[in-house]
Amino acid sequence: MTEFSPRQLEEKWQDIWDKEGTFSSDRDDSKPKYYVMEMFPYPSGRIHMGHVRNYTLGDVVARYRKSSGFNVLHPMGWDAFGLPAENAAMERGVHPGDWTIENIAAMRDQLKRMGLSYDWDREIATCTPDYYKHEQKMFLDFLEAGLAYRKESWVNWDPVEQTVLANEQVVDGKGWRSGVAVERKQLSQWFLKITDYASDLLEAIEGLDRWPDRVRLMQHNWIGKSVGASLVFRSAEANPYFGEVEIFTTRPDTLFGASFVAVAPNHPIALAIAKDNAEAEAFLAECSALGTSEAAIEKAEKKGFLTGLSVAHPLKDGETLPVYIANFVLMDYGTGAIFGCPAHDQRDLDFARKYNCNVTPVVLPKDEDESSFTIGNEAYTGPGSLINSGDWNGLSVEDGKVKAIAALEALGCGTAKTTYRLRDWGVSRQRYWGCPIPIIYCDDCGAVPVPDADLPVTLPSDVTFGENGNPLANHATWKQTSCPKCGGKATRETDTFDTFFESSWYFLRYTDPTSQNAFSKDAASYWMPVDQYIGGVEHAVLHLLYSRFFTRALSQVGYLDLAEPFSGLLTQGMVCHQSYKSQDGAWLFPEEVKKDGDNWVHATSGAPIQAGRVEKMSKSKRNVVDPELIITKYGADTARLFMLSDSPPERDLEWTESGVEGAYRFIQKIWRLIDKISDEPALSDTDNLSDKAKDCLRITHQSIASIGNDIERFALNRCVAQLHILVGAISDLKETDAKSNQVRDFAIKTLTQLLSPFSPHIAEELWQACGGEGLVADAPWPEADEAWLVADEVEIGVQVNGKLRATIKLPVDCDKAVAEEKALAQETIVKYLDGNSPKKVIVVPNRIINVVL
């Protein structure tokens, strides 16, 4: 037998796939199409274990669908604009473009070593003018259709760097790099009108039945439909700042419990007051330090400034409410003003206790006595009947809302209203390394679109980094131009697009990557929607929501006819690894520690250390494993198989050296099956088979059925468990008579086909050894013989904490207690229990048993 050399074998088959164009994709109307795609990476220069898992998941689906008769599109590209490249330019003295292109080349080589079935002819990079010229045209079409506009907007401003910061770049109220307090500042920004589609985006979520429930919920909450009332509180006295305050509320039923009105720090009323009041001005400056992050504002201590002004209660004659400026009121939600009902809103209650506002309960919980019911330090937010509310007393909360809206409408100071949490998408960024916004500013003509013939507007290469502010704004000549309308002197827009702009339509470019337009409508109509999209849950809101908006907006301006871009979505879990800390709290690399009895100690000093948690791989915690080292040592087939074997894809996966070594041993066991291939003709009948041959044949057909079914359900760890069972059955068939040899040959050849989506290189080698025609990557998926799927016994895997440790045979549909008893009696399982009882035993009848320690 030839020595098993993963690297040599894998390079061999990668070269063959490449030369034969095995994974090239073209339109073929004779087959059903299948478009599978993983979220494209930022070209940081190195792939990480999260990439390996993500792309392996997609590759399994792509290879399986190809063998199942589908015309598969499986592309790859690079999300290549962004701040990290600018940081690298400053830190290393290189141009962002050079840094990015070099990283793309390095990562492309790393991905090719994984044996992924990409159509590399469709590769894209969003930083190239050939790509971003199309999104500049899209923006101009959006502008013409009224879907893009410019307005003043509040941003996080770093006064030292002279630039806008994203919310995640504000740490404890300070710039992440400068360390100085950020300011809220109004800048003119470009926006896309995603709110035009708020209702449609929300309602369509229900039809995304192949999306995870939690992602659909996150989308639902982000869009945030609120049904309530719009009402005005009129000023109780003449003042130069306002005549009335408009408020939106979802709880008009609690109006009789109102004890104050509050406006956001950047509300026009607050800004007007601050011009004449130094204390108010100082309070606004303090609020400004929180930045614009809703999360940061929510966590901050609730503070207010009493303006000395008041408003009349719309329903209670003669009663007035004080007006505050409050740091927790958001200008971007509702109208930027609220009425506070402390008894039934925790935030309002915290504020009221701090500033001694009245707390009047107006909703009585069921089974509570009105005479004794009070509010302590916890607001009551549940259902009940109205109290202290005049004629509304005794009504339910919902009936109270209807009554309140009717009363407000009758008084002419309010009406029913539906609003959304979703806000228009601000796409302006004060950065160099992004797509230039194709607008020219003329003193006479205003904002003028760049003519189509002048696209793309490209970035200048001769820029200087390290100075404060946007390099484009600081450039001596690039921004100077002439007005397309009047020919007079003008300046270019120096902002670039938010990088979500590029990732909101890249899946469409893949369908026709060489088109002179963004893509052809015909190609998009054939390939779209994406049948299976795979990526991290961290993109569950913004990227997916913006992509859903883009397909609608592009359809509106005539690019395509499509609403939803992604039919199916899988959000994979993280890859985690054990972390370690020294006694002084410093993170340690795994090679710096060792086990001394039951304790972990420093490998060289012997000092005791703290074994940290199993958590997401992170450079800062020194628990990262380099995929390239693993692939070099064990091979891509092993790395791929391990990534799929221990956990369902949607759950986190713990990386362990022992797990990788176990996968490598299994691959070697498969390699040794080459020696078991005989020269017998193919199996023509199943008469006169030995019991072992029958078992092997039955398990082979069961494997065909179960693995195909489990791939479609993304139960890929169960697929790997079934591969173990099949290899075990082949190894157990030791008879060498002609019929047994024929069964064994059939089982091995079938194994190569079933293994191909998971570990494709060794599968190709086995397929060749079996005399298979062409490539196993092109071979059709095997068909199970229904007659062999019926059995009195079934062989199932026994896992310990989700990892396969044994296999057992059980009667079909046997009692769970019997299955548990036999599983726990296995020698391997007894060893893992080490005299202890399991925490629980999960029995999936006829499928698998999982012993949880």
Phi, psi and omega in degrees: 000136178296142179295139181284116180233093186305315186296315181296316181296316184290320177297322180302309186283330175296320177296319180295313178303319183292314182293325183271356180061040187303326187249018173292146184231129175224161179300135178213098185288353179279350181236153171290142180274155173215120183250110179242138187209138171258152178302129185286151188271159166279132184281079181281343179115339181220137170281154177238177186297331175298320176299314182303316181292312183302311186284331175294319178302313180294325182292323177301314181295315182298313181293321180295316181293323177299314181287344179270008173098010179269151170273107192260134168250121181222089187259171177213147178202197190221125177275082206261351173272161175145167185296323182305325179293322177293320177299318179297323179298319180287321185282327189244355179070032178243159177284139181305324180294316179297315179301317183292313182296320177297319179294321178299316180299317181293316183288327176299315178299319180295318180293323179295329178293342179279351179073034182280142188272052181277149169271092186291347176292344181259011182301138177229157171225124189289348181273359182271142178304329178298336177268305192283347175297330181287324179285334172297319177294319177302315181300317180294325176291321175298318181298315180295327181274001180081015180264355176230143180202169183238137178205167174287137182217148178278134182226166170277122184242126176268112186290340178277309181281349179056050181209161176279140177247139170292159182304322182287350177267001176259114183244116181052041177079006184235154177298135187296334182253319183280330181078008179260158182298131178282162178236150167278133182217144176269126176231154175282123186229154174267141182229151170251139189275067177294335180295340176299337184250012187305312182296315180294316179300324181287311184295326183288345179302324182298333180275355180273065189283355175253021172256149176298143181302321184291329177289319178297321178294319179297319176296317180301314182291325181292319177293319166060064177292130179233126179252129183189225184220146169256130182215162179241140170255119183273147181301138180277346180213158178293134177207159184277003190255325180198155173258331178205159178243119178273136184225143168250136179220144173269356183233062177296341178295343183260014184303326180290349177260005181294136179231353175198163172240140180225143177242157180291154180300333179256019174289144179307325179295315180297318181294323179293318180296319183296335179295331183252358187226112184296323179293319177296320178298318179294322179295319178297324177295321177296317179296325181300329182294343178284345184075199183252003182290122179297323181295317180295319179295320181296324182282338186291155175300135181287120181230153180215162175236121180282117186282342186084000178256162181216163178234156179277137175292128185292340185243350183239102183303134175083354181261136178241158179237137178290150179253126178246156159261125186235139184287346183263355179274130185259128179293333184276000178243132181062236181250002183082015178214148181224160160255140182266124172244087190301330184293338189229022173210121188297321179297316179295324181293316178301319180293317182295320178296322181292324186247016173058043174274157180295146176235101183245112178290136178233001174234122182259120177298154177299141178073009174263151179266124183301324184290337183246354184286126177223165177253125178266245179258007180232122180290149176264119185243009184270189180283173179160195179246151184284141174226166178051033186230030176061230183293348181274353183307136178093345178287153172287167179302313183294318178293327178296323178298315179298316181295318182296315181296319178299319180293319180294319179294321179296327180274353180073024181235015179187166179202162176293144181206145172247132178226172183230147175291330182302135177242155178303150188274112175281117188254002181277134175226137182269064184228157175279308191279076178198179181280122179300138177281123190278067180229143176239137181254126180238136180299329182267323187259349181081214179278119185241128177296142173294131179301147180306323183293340181264005177276147002276152165278112186263160179282142173288145180271337184267073180245158180246129178253156179107338175280159178290148176089183183281123179304330179291320179292332181273351185293137187292325188235332190303319185282347180276126182206189177243154183286128179295340182272306188252348180082001180281176179296141182206171178232151178280153167296128182261357174281155174243166182287145166308137183293345172296338178301313181296318186279358180273355179216005185299329179295336176281323179296325178303329184290341183201066193288349180253005181296146175287341171263181180302319176185161177273145179299326181294315180295317179296322180295325180288312189273328185278154000281167173297125183284325179216118179248138186227132179182183184281150181292344178296344178257017187293339182254284194295306183301313183293321180293316179296323178294320178295322176295316185299316181297325177291314181295318179295326176294321180297325181263011167096008182283326183200178177235086187201140176256300185263126183279334189233111179289314181239145181222133171237127174253109185281155177283174181277160171262122186246162181208151177299137175245159184222147178227144172284170182297336179269009173091003180280138178287144182240148173287150180305325181288352179270000183233160175209165180267129176239095186068236179267001186245154174263136180225165176291136187298329183256315184275338183077003180292141179297146179230170178262124173281113183284189180279161168279113185215174183307137177301134184209134178301321183294333180260004174057030179246026180276140173248129183279117181302325183297323178293321180294316180295322178295320184280316188249339184100155181294323180302319179293313181300316180298313184297317180297321181299339183256349195271327194262338184217149171302148187303327184281353179257162177293148180244130176270122177278126175225144178297321180295324178294319179294318179296323177296318178296322180294320177297322179294318177299319178295324177296320177295319180302321183290347179292341178305324181290345182268355181286130183258181177258012182292153173293168183297151180296122183253334177212165184244026176283151172057040176273146174290165180300319180294322178293319176299316179301315182296317181293318179297315181294327178298312180291323176297323179293318178303311183292313187286321182292318176299315180296319183287328175298317181294335179262003183060027174270062191287333175294329176288327175299315180296320177300320180291326175298321175300317180296318181294315178298322176297318180294321178295318180293329181285342179276093186261348179298148183240017174293166187302314182295318179296320177299319180295319177297315181298315179300316179298317181295318181293318180296320177294320178304318181299322180289320180288331181280335189306318179295334187267307181230081195287334185289311180293330177296319178296320181295317177295319181299318178296317180295331180278356182082020180296147182279129178067217180258145176294334177298335180261353185285146178290151177297135182295156179252135180279141175274114184305328183296332183266003178272345179271129182211153174280332180237156177225140177262125182231157180275147174245119180257153169240117185051042175086000182247131183297125181235343182196165171230146179222157174257137181223152171299142178301135178059032181289162180299141182300325180295322178294316180298316180296317182297316182290322179297315183289344180273352180294139185304317181296319182289321177301320180297317180291326179291328176052044176085356181261161174274146178290154175295315173198162177235122180258119180249116172259106188309131176067008185237298187196156175234132179239117178266119181260119182282000000 
